[in-house]
Amino acid sequence: MVHSQTFASYCLTEPNAGSDAASLRTTARKDGDYYVLNGEKAFISGGGESDVYLVMCRTGGMRSAPSNSAVMR
């Protein structure tokens, strides 16, 4: 990416949360060596054209101890 040969997108914004990271609803759960993402993102610059997506998601609980993570695809 430093040499502009790879195009990346940062995926934070969600339809019902905007860009408020504390209100994220997209989740990621570990499945073997991979993560399964479940949720929606909106207004992703380069969406559909990027080589790499950095997806902000929730990997902890939704209530007691929420934990946000970034998953790169």
N, C-alpha and C positions, 0 to 999 in steps of 0.2 A: 504494500500500500504506500510505502514511502516514495516509491518511484512512479506512482500513479498508474500502475499496471493492473491494479485490483480496485474495483469500485465497491464500497461498503455502505450499508444503511444502518442507522440507529433506530431501533423500533421500541418506542416508549408509549406514544399516544394511543389511547383506547377510546372507543365510542362513548362509554359512560363515565370515564374517569379523566378524560383529557390527558394532560401531561403530569398529573399528580401521581408520583411514584407510590405514595402511601395508599392509593386507592386502586392499585393494579388488580385485575381479576384473572389475567392470563397466568396459567400454572404450568409447571414443568415437573414431571415425575420420572425418576430413574427407572429404566427398563433394561437391565443387563448393562451393556456398555454404552447405551444411548439414553437420551432424554426424550420423552414424549411431551410435546407442547399442546396445550388446549386453551384457546381463547381467540380474541380478535384484536387486531391493530388497525390504526387508521392514519392517514396523512403521512405515509412513509415515503420520503424523498428517495427516488431511485427504485421503488418497489417494483419487482418484476424484472428489473434490469441489473440488479446488484450481483456481485460475485459472493459477497459475504453479508450476512445479516446478524447484527448484535441485538438480540431480543431480550428486553427486560421482562422478567416474569417472577412469579411467586413460587418459591420452593418449600416454604414453611407453611404453617397453618394460616388460615384466613382470620382467625380471631385472637387467640391467646398470645402467640409469639410469631407474628408474620415475619417472613424472611424473604427479601428480594434478592434475585440473582440475575446475572446476564448469561445468556446461552448464545454461543456463536455457531452459526451454520454456514 
